[in-house]
Amino acid sequence: MNGPFEQQPARSVDSPAEETSAISANGSAYVLGEQIGFFLRQANQRHVAIFADMIAEKLTTTQWAALVKLKDLQPCSQGNLGRETAMDMATIKGVVDRLVKRGLVNTAPDAVDARRLVLTLTREGEDTIARNLAQALDVSQRTLGPLSPAERMMLIELLQKIC
């Protein structure tokens, strides 16, 4: 009884059309279509496509995450926003730079530590969130659409467990 995440015995490839696999040192096969990363990437691609289709502002999912988390935390440092949105320092810097350029976020030096940037939403940033909040909630519903309510809860619980 082998599930998609259990070790599979090595398989011979009968034709070039069959899925190929790499054989590890212990003889188990690595079949891409049986790996968790493969499914997570596909699920993320589905979510990103739905998000891009539904959010009128042409924001990325990381930009949206930064905006809505900043709304909850502001004023806050760029570093704290990165931690709270699970983005590394290079990623959050790029996201913030793009949001500043679009006029959605203000930056100012921290009064106590001038090396630190303090972030706040602009009025346009606040309005952008307000205009897109209902659609963002619908994005999540559509992403999870193929799942029953119980499966949705289970998926979220399982993902939280591995994160």
Buried (B, 14 or more C-beta within 10 A) or exposed (E): EEEEEEEBEEEEEEEEEEEEBEEEEEEBBBBEEBEEEEEEEEBEEBBBEBBEEBBEBEBBBBBBBBBBBBBEBBEBBBEBBBBBBEBEEEBBBEBBEBBBEBEBBBEEEEEEEEEBBBBBBBEEBBEBBEEBEEBBEEBBEBBBEEEEEEEBEEEEEEEEEEE
